[in-house]
Amino acid sequence: IPTQNAINYLSTLGGGIVRIPSGKFKINSSISIPSNIQLLGVGHSTIIDATNLPEGTSLNQVKLFKVEGKLDTISTALTSDISALSVSLPVLNTNGFQQNDMILVTSDEPYAPGTTNSGWRKGEIQIINSTANSNLELSGTMLFGYKYTQNGQVNRIKAVENVVISNMKLVLGGIGKAHNAISCRYARNIMIENLIIDDAEDTSINLFYCYNSTIRHNTISNSTSPTPLGNTGYGIGVLDACRELQIYENTLSNCRHGVAGGGARPSVLIQVFNNKAYGCRINFAYDCHEPCFYWSFRGNLADGCKGGIVARGQYIVID
């Protein structure tokens, strides 16, 4: 299998395609995948054996593939209140912000009136269209209103982007290991497709603060949750301000939740279409937790599961 150094070398050239041939390849430590890399197997005869990754001692700790950016040091404060559907952010300064930057807008306000969990607060991803005077002009519209006096902030995101992971089988350590197969954080334009993922006890595909990404045509089994550490066990987890993700035509079995959403900031505008969940007897097959807004569940199947869909949040469509 390509080493981390080989992937990093391709990254210095601006990106490229890493092809993994048929065979069984043992991995004992995480692999970080930077922007503009396509990691492609030749099908399910490309087997990545990650059963010897270290045992996790906390959730979302041990990961096979990491597609992870970070919050930049560039930030600014809102200077007046923002209403929902605004397309411009009045800020203290625009230094360091550029067109097409991915940003995170946050405040200390609860995400909705009456919220009892003080850890769940407003926040959303936006894309900058331009900067003008003391305003950040947006490509889209704000979903929420923000009070600048409630620590209204804008942070630039140093995103990992334009990554593809496709056409291979990933085998993790199973019960007691608290493994994650793929972790995407502060990322955009990610495609994860045509994978078989087995025995990622914590979560098979985890997404935090991700934008405009697609998870499709994967077969995921045995994400059962490392219960002593907390309750995850997600086949696909859509968490913490994810926006505009498409999750479709995946097959999910024996997971605590096949698809789950929520987190500290609302996950919004998520499409969950034509997935099949079976044998998810631990809990409901599909579950969007309270901070979920504008999710669509269409054409999904739950067979032999504890339940079908739990919809918690606002503006949820189930069809």
N, C-alpha and C positions, 0 to 999 in steps of 0.2 A: 504494500500500500504506500502511496506517496507520504513522505515524511512532512512534518510541519515546515522544515526548511525548504522543501521543494515547493510547497504551496506559497510560502512567503516570497520565494524567488519569483514565481509567476506574478505575484502581486506587485513586485517592483517594476515589472514590465507593463503594468497597467491592467493585468488580469489575463484570463485565458481558461482553457478547458483542461481539467485533470481527469484522465480516464483510468478507471480501475478495472483490471481484467477479471475474468472468471477465476474463482479460487476462494479459499478461506484465509482471511488475514486477521491476526490477533492484534488488538489495540489495548494498551495498558494505561493510556493517559489521554486527556482531552485533546482534540484537534480544533484549532481556531481557524475559521474560514473568513477571510477579509473580502472587501468589495470586489465585484467583477470576476468572481471565480465560479466556474461550473464544475461540480464534482459529480461525475457520471460513471456508474457501473455499466455492465453490459446486460443487466437483467438480474434475476434472483439467484443466478449462479455466482454473482459477486456477493460474498458473505463477509461481513465485518463482525468479528467475534470480539465483543467488548465485555465479556463476562468477568474479566479480571481487572476491570476498573476498580479503584478503591471503594470501600463501602462508605456511603454517605452518612453523615451525622446530623444533617439538617436538610430541609427541603430545598430543591433547586440548587444543590451544591455540586453533585458529580454529574458531568455531562459528557457524552461522546463527542458531538459536534457543537461548537459554539459559534453562532453568527451574532456577534454582540458588539454594538457600538457603545457610546456613553454620552452623558450630558457634557456639553462643552463648558468651558469657563466663561464663555460669552453669555451674558444675561443682562436684563434690564427690567425696570419696574413699570407697571402701568401708571399713567398719570391721571386717568379719569375712568369712570365706570364704563363697562362694555355691556351692550345688550345682545341678546341672542339675535342671530342673523347679521350681525355687524361684519363688514369686510375690511375693516381698518382698525389697527391697534395703536392708540396714542401712548407713547412710551417716553421714558426719561431721555434715552438716547438710542440711536440706531447703529452705533459703532460696532463693526464686526459682523453685522447681519447682511446677507446677500440674497439675491434672487435665487429661488429654488431651495433655499435652506429649509430643513425640517425643524420645526420649533415645538416646544411644549409650553402651553399657557396654563397656569395654575393659580389657585388661591387657597386660602384656608377655610373657605366656606364649605359647608356640607353640600354634597352633590344634589340633594333634593331636600325640600322642607320636611321636617319631622324625622330626619335620619338620626337614629340613636347611636350609631357607631361613629365616634369622633375621628377614627382613622380613615373614613371614606370621604374624600373631598373632591371638589371640582378640579378638572384638568382635561385638556384635549390637545391632540396633535393638529397642527396646521402647517401649510406650506407658504412661504413668502413669495409673493408675486413681484414686489418692488419695495424700495424704501424711499420715502419722500418726507423731507423736513423731519419732524419728530413722530412719524407714523410708519408702522409696518403694514403695507398693503398685502392682503391675503389672496391666495388663489381661490379659496373656498369661503364659506361663511361660518361664523361661530355658532356652535350648537347651544352654548350656554351663555348666560350673562355672568359678569364678574364685577365685584366691587374692588376698586383699586386700594381701598383702605383695609381690605382683608388680605394683605400681603399678596396682591396681584402681581405676578411675575411672568416673564417670558425668558425661557432658556433655549439657546441654540443646541441642537442635537448633532453630535458627530456620528452620523448613521453609517452602518454597514449596509450596502445596497447592491442590487443586481447580482444576487447569488442564486444558483440553482443546485439542488441536491436531488438526484434522480437515479432510479434503476439499480437498486441494490437491496440486500437484506441486512438488517441490523439486529444483532442479538445481544441483549444486555443480561445482567446477572440475576434477575428475578427477585423473589421474595427475600427480604432481609438486606438487600443491597442499596435501596433507595436511589436507583440510577435513573437518569434522564437520557433519552436518545439525542434529541436536538433541542437546543435552547436558542431562541431568537430574541434579542433585546435591543431596543433602539435601532431598528432596522427598517428598511423599506424595499419594495420591489423584490421580494423573496418568493421563489417557487420551490415547493417541496412536493414531489410527485413520484408515483410508481415505486414506492418503498414497501417492503415488509418489515415491520418493527415488532419485536417480540421481547417480553420480559423487562420492559422499562418500568419498574415498579412505581416510581414517582410519577413521571409524565413522559409520554412518548414524544410529543411535539409541543413545546411550551413557547408562547409568544407574549412578550411584554413590550409595551410602547412600540408597536409595529404598525406600519402603514402600507396599504396597497399591496397586499401579499396574498398568495394563493396556495392552499393545501388541497391536493386532489389525488384521487386514484391510489390511495395508500391502504394497506391492510395492517391493522394495528391490533395486537393482542396482549392481554395480561398486564395492563397498567392498573394494579389492584390497590395501591396506596400503602406507603410505609407508615401505618397507623400510629406507632409510637412517636413518630416525628410530627404528625399532623395529618390532615385529611386532603390528599390530592388524588392520585389515581386517575389522572385524566389521559384519555387517548390523545386529545387535542385540547390544550388550555389556551384560552384567549383572554388575556388579563391586562390590567393596568393601562388604560387609555389606548388600547389598540383601536385602529380606525380603518374601515373599508377593507376588510378581509373577506375572501371567498373560500368557503370550506365545502367541497362538494365531491360526491361519489367516492367517499371513503368507506371502508368496512371495518367495524370496531367490535371486538369481542372480549368478554371477561374483563372489562374495565369498570372502575367505580363509576365514572362518567365517561361516555364515549367522547362527547364534546362538552366543555364547560367554559363558563366565562364569568368575569367579575373583576375583583381586585380593588386596590386602593383608590384608583381613579376610574371613571366610567369607560367601559369598552363600548364603542358605538359603530353603527352602520356595518353590522356583520351579517353576512349571508351564509346560511347553513342549509344546503340544498342536496336532496337525493342521496343522503348517506344511509348506510345500513348498520344498525347495532343489534347484536344478538348475544344472548347469554350474559348480559350485564346485570347480574343478580344482586350485586352489592348495593346499588342505588339506581337512580333514574338514568336512562340512556343519554339524555340531553338536559343540560341544566345551565341556564344563565342566571347568575346570582344577582343580588340587588342592584349593584351599580352597572346595569346594562341598559342601554337605550338604543332604540331603532334596530333591533335584531329581526331577522326574517328566517323562520323555519318553514321550509317548503319541501314536500315530497319525501320526508325522512321516514325510515322504518325502524321500529323497535320490536324485536321478537325474543321472547323468553327473558325479558329484563324485569327488574323490580317495578319499573314504571317507564313511561314514555318521555314526556317533556315536562320539566319544571321551568316556568317562566316567571322570573322575579326581576323587576325593573319597570321601565315605562316604554310605551310605544313598541310593543312586541307583536309581530305578526306570526301566526301559526296557521299553516294551510296544508 
